[in-house]
Amino acid sequence: STRKVQQPPADSVTSLCFSPKANLLVATSWDNQVRCWEVMGSGTNTGTVPKAAISHEQPVLCSAWKDDGTTVFSGGCDKQVKMWPLSGSQPVTVGMHDAPVKELAWIPETNLLVTGSWDKTLR
């Protein structure tokens, strides 16, 4: 069965990722937002509760969780890579590219964030 999240994005979704440690879902979208929901229940009783959201200056294209399950990374058309601790801290810009950021991945074995951009670089 299909479920809709509460307070969904106002434009097309560009990425979805679940926390590796908690029932948290993050979505990025063309409305410049990164949103987080807590997913509760199971089966036909599944529901979502909006937890938090942050903004980029332009559409957000990708997201990834740190393996601690409490930190989200996001990147997008503003060429910025942001780190967002869900503990209530403000997001911090941790990387930049010369073109939109299209992909990012957290590699726990090396404690490393890798970003890929339309500027043809990995950082």
Secondary structure, DSSP 8 states (H G I E B T S, - for coil): -----SS--SS-EEEEEE-SSSSEEEEEETTSEEEEEEEES-GGG-EEEEEEEEE-SS-EEEEEE-TTSSEEEEEETTSEEEEEETTS---EEEEE-SS-EEEEEEETTTTEEEEEETTS-B-
